[in-house]
């Protein structure tokens, strides 16, 4: 809802006891820093305890019997902990508005580097300290860091110290969409209290309003529309006066890894947009992981797949259902699934769509039916648990699919992808993907196409790993189908 500035400031200043946005940021930074310090101590204590128990079990001398080894370990722990704190700070972990999942690569890289450096020192002084203690300390540190950071964020949220009140300055048409994006991303650390229309305002008046809002402790969010006449004057004035603000320009769907480049003495900024798929080593690593993981899963799950095949064939039909799907580069392949529907499923669907407008509308929106009468009893079970898609591991092994990617579309759906089709055809379709972990049954076909295009623009090996973890969670809680 768009209000006047006076109404917004009256509401904000009328609520006593609030901490300013700058004060909240200081509190959050300090809490996150302390969470890491606690993690360093906890990881060391756990490593010491586990090593001590193991040495006692095999009748080795206690760790305390080796003062030189203790001194070496404590020296390395202190030095590498300080180095990691500096590394995390340089990556913005204590002040940047980002999700914990996005910080994981830096955490893993830092802990791995500390492990290798400590290991090299330990092996160079093999007679001095405990190699097990050294290894455990840095191996345990990564999960302990995640736990303490998560605990710190949860505690800050519970205390009302995670998000700061924000005021959005934008044209009325952008107010709802900007507010929705902010509401969906808790990592931003702000919540929108109100929005103020910039329509018809002179640049000097708008600058004064933003300055007044920031001085009252509100986070200023400026979301200019394309071609808004005073956006350059506003940005220039705010930066010259040192007024903090969040800028939400409508530049189009830029990739998450796009970098803003600034050069000395220049007032022009560049946005460096690169193609994540242009890295051959990363793509080769993705394919190697697909081959290794799909082969291993097919071996491990062979008994389950055999039992399901027998159960599906009980009605006299085939165990597998083959359907032509569009793959990378527009190539067509047979996508495999355990058959979960009656033999005449396609004819039944045509009859349902023709006889029931509600069914036709649901199919057009989602390309599936919530209560599909064509599904068999066995099919309902294997769909609920996602077991029906296990044969697609064969497609992955063949190179027709990937473990993670856009959902393989039918040939009839290609026209409905619109301009997203180009992005879809740049990668192999996946056994799982963003749309499976973001609502799935509640995701419309148009939203699914948008998510697939977002995945391609923002692809990374780490994002694939996160999607796989979330898929396991969806399967465990049976939220698919």
Buried (B, 14 or more C-beta within 10 A) or exposed (E): EBBEBEEBBEEBEEEEEBBBBEEBBEBBBEBBBEBBEBBBEBBBEBBBEBBBEBBEEEEBEEBEEBEEBBEBBEEBBEBBBEBBBEBBBEBEBBBEEBEBBBBBBBBEEBBEBBBEBBBEBBEEEEEBBBEBBBBBBBBBBBEBBBBBBEBBBEEBEEEEBBBBBBBBBBBEEBBEEBBEEBEEEBBBBBBBBBBBBBEEBEBEEBBBBBBBBBEBBBBBBBBBBEEBEBBEBBBEBBEEEEBEBBBBBBEEEEBEEBEEEEEEEEEEEEEEEEEBBEBEEBBEEBBEBBBEBBEEBBEEBEEEBEEBBEBBBEEEBEBBBEEEBBBBEEEEBBBBBBBBBBBEBEEBBEEBBEEEEEBEEBBEEBBEBEEBEBBBEBBBBBBBBBBBBBBBBBBBBEBBBBBBBBBBBEEEBBEBBEEBBEBBBBBBBBBBBBBBBBBBEEBBBBBBBBBBBBBBBBBBBEBBBBBBEBBEEBBEEEBBB
